[in-house]
Amino acid sequence: MHAEPAGFGAAEGADRIGDLDSYRNALGGLTRRQFLKYCTGVAATLGLSPELGVRIANAAVSGARPPVIWISAQECTGCTEGLLRSYHPTLETLILDQISLDYHETLCAGAGHQAESFREQSVEANWGNYLLVVDGAIPTKDGGIYCQIAGKTVLDTVVRLADGARAIIAMGSCAAWGGIPSSGPNPTGATPVHEVLADKTVVNIPGCPPNPYNFLSTVLHFVAFGSLPALDSKNRPRFAYGRLIHENCERRPHFDAGRFAREFGDEGHRQGWCLYYLGCKGPETWANCPAIGFNDGGSGSWPVGTGHPCFGCTEQGVGFTKSIHSLASLQTVTPPTAFPRVVEEQGGADPAAIAVASGIVGAAVGAGAVLASRLGKHGPTPERPPEDAK
Amino acid sequence: MAKQSDQVHAPVGGRLFTPMFFGLGLLVLVAGFFLFNRFVFGLGSVTNLSDGYPWGIWIAIDLVVGTALGCAGYAVALLVYILNRGEYHPLVRPALLASLFGYALGGAAVMIDLGRYWQGYNMFLPWLSQYNSVMLETALCIAAYITVLMVEFSPVFLERLGMKNIRRRLDKVLFIFIGLGVLLPTMHQSSMGTILVVLGHQLSPLWQTQLLPLLFLTSALFMGFAIVVFEAVLASVGFRRPMEAFILNKLSTVMAWLLLGFVVVRIADLLFRGDIVLAFRANLDALMFWVEIALHVTALVLLWPRRIPASPRRMFLSASTMLAAGAVYRINCYLVGYHPGDGWNYFPSVGEIMVTVGIFALEIMLYLVFVKRLPVLHTVDRAYREEHAAQAREGGAAAVGQAT
């Protein structure tokens, strides 16, 4: 990580709310109140005190928007698609008002030589200050010829641009640890960004796609405080990847109580029980999916919430590597072989009572049958209407 | 109509203390032993009742099935007095007797089943009543009906005791009681279904429906008719009397249509709600559902009117199948399909079963005593036989015409 970079428009103090009203145009159409609420929300996502939302707000309108260069390597654009579906802030607020997205192959207004030359201008002008985001794995085999943009390999481009970057973010599992392109047999020698840039700090935001808010919060932390959020040993932001999915999963109580879905569509699956035995990788995957969900859909809007086991997309060695239906290796609690029963059975049939009841039913049926047979033989004949009546 | 109203009834007579009487008495004594325990040591010492199953067979069988068997009086009174079909009049007194026993013993079963029975009288105190309770409605209605039944049946006692003046005065107001005697069962027999509607999802969708009140009322009617036939066949065999075969045959036609209506509504309702799928699961609910439906359909096939009047055997079989069908339907509704929550199970204890058996034994004992010592059954003399035969000739033509 870069040593204590001075932030882009770092706020002077949490106690002073800047002259937000004069920046009305900078608020992306939000009112002042909405904007402050949003910034406080960002602070909450980052696990920071709400007071710091004010600093985020000040930084966001300080005018000095950080330039961002976004390079796409071997990827599917899913990470960008995920980002397009963020609503607080919306993508246009982000790229027009909070950062200066100077180059992004999917979102560029220009194309071809125009786009390339604009990137070069921005890189030259902001050398040492821009934020470099890479999504997709970098092919390294045969000199990296398997992914080229404007006649240059993406390997060369990333290595060159990294030198002038203030911070580097690897967006998505492909960039963070190789993802799908690096799965065997890996014909292009797909390599994660941090291996290509071994001497630099690369913030990894894995996921397929990663939750856009994990990316936005990291960027806004950087914008507000001029520093990166706390990272773990794999350089993932701790606020997003500090807990196993298993720890915050809404189905966790079912795991602890021994109520498991055993196959898709069975009774347990329909009841919303734990998906561990369907191959859920939640117990070995570090991510905040159950806590924040996807697409602002409210609680339950994430794979396990909809009944599909987690396949560990954020976790190296799990997603795209382990079989989808193989059991997760439990990192915390192993389920016991026997669970206490959820419901204690009470009452039931006493054999003597069953015998008595069956005896009575049998005797009644028997007596009825005997009587019926006697009625046929010796019983009084009914008085029939005379034949002429027919 | 006038002739039938003047129908002469007489005690059957005969020995009271037969071996059967003592056998039944023994069963009553066994029930008495368990009831003693119940009242001294509490419900828990005798029954398998629990917080999940606060009612067991004492309610499901003694009360719910018992009062349906007691609907004989209701069904026949409806036919004779409301629909003005006087030809069924010979059936009225035995039917009323069955009703009186069915209801009185059903009411007794409720009092036995009440945990704090010493507070039972509170339900008759208006200032303590909970007027939104469907159970209160049922309880008061049944209590009122037992009183009405006693009044309706009282001419039997008055005749026996020779109190002709009182009898004459009673005759002038009897129509009020007859009216009540039809109104009250209509109310509480449908309310027994409403009680289950209130249970909501605790009752399996195989039985839970808004039509429960209608289904309970219909099943009470055909069970009431069936017990009349059942009793008439048994009485004619037991006391070696001619059978009211022609009347009973006509009654069978009424029952057949009622039963058909019940089965059609029952199945159509399940199809309409789509819950018929539950009948194809491998569990006790589904099994008992099919037993119930099979009994209803069997009874319907046995009953279905045909050109030749049914033999006594056929009548007996159809009536008893119908009684079994109605009983299974009611037990399914009140116990089998009732799921109070995970973990609760219920099967009656030996004590509960023996009390129920004892109550039915007592009912049969009392019936024997009543018909032998009181003018319940009509007299079988020459005049009656002639009148009866003539009536068979007239009505027979109409009945055969209807059937074809």
Interface residues (C-beta under 8 A of the other chain):
Chain A: V342 V343 E344 E345 Q346 G347 G348 A349 D350 A352 A353 I354 V356 A357 I360 G368 L371 A372 S373 R374 L375 G376 G379 P380 T381 P382 E383 R384 P385 P386 A389 K390
Chain B: N48 S50 G52 Y53 V233 L234 S236 V237 R241 P242 M243 A245 F246 N249 R307 I308 P309 A310 S311 P312 R313 F316 L317 S320 D342 G343 W344 N345 Y346 F347 P348 S349 V350 E352 I353 M354 V357 H388 A389 A392 R393 G395 G396 A397 A399 V400
